[in-house]
Amino acid sequence: MDAETSRFIDNIVDRRIIVAFDLFGTLLSTDSISKKLAEYYPDKSGAISTAWRKYQLEYTWRLNSMGTFEPFDAITRKSLLHALSESSIPHDECQISQILTSYASLTPFPDVPTCLETIISTKHLQPIIFTNGTSKMAKTAVINTPELQSFGKVRERDAILSADEIEKYKPHPMIYQYLAAKVGKSITVGDRHGGIDEVVLVSANPFDIVGGQAVGMTGVWVDRAGNGWHDALVEDRPKVVIRSLEELKGVLEGILEAKGIVWEKVTQETKEES
């Protein structure tokens, strides 16, 4: 079979598995933010960090419920101010700016580089960053993090999907449906390839997994701390639980095998065609 015929068939039967990675907290650790907080507020950095994350998420969910939208960088700033105000901690604009700047230089988890390189070098797997963060925040993270340079090998329009494109935050169903439609995986009819179950959502956030699985995605929850699943909102538990992204290869091998697809490395010919 020549290359042109092969591409024609692949267009009819979409054999890609989309691997959608959450960014903050899944690929990138936010520990460096806690360290920055400790520089300014050593006695209360832990409490501030916890409250900041709490309000950051709460604001996104409230905006979803109200049917309105603000960019994630604005929400991140407002939720930090909320956390500081609640603790009656004085602050100035310089401190706030320095703390927020730390979002641009987060440290990747140790299991990230090998995982991404494996996926980017394997046929039929397409990685994508799927984030509540703005497009600018995500692109800056990729540029500033050598371990994320694998995403630079993917065409930019395919590599990042941000909440600001659809103006809905996780776990609103529209953002997951938008992702599926953007990568051509929005419909499942019988055994036809191309269904939303062929989007593998990899996230350390339980609410993200619940949201993705609610629309039919395959959820892979990253439980690095090993604390187990406690989310009681729905009975549907994660399809897969892993302690490290190093375990993701085995999961993806199983998914490809179930689809009748052989695990193959990307060849030079494949790279030139893409």
Beta strands, then each sheet from edge to edge (+ up, - down):
strand 1: 17-21
strand 2: 28-29
strand 3: 107-108
strand 4: 125-131
strand 5: 160-162
strand 6: 199-203
strand 7: 218-222
strand 8: 240-242
sheet 1: 5+ 4+ 1+ 6+ 7+ 8+
sheet 2: 2+ 3-
end
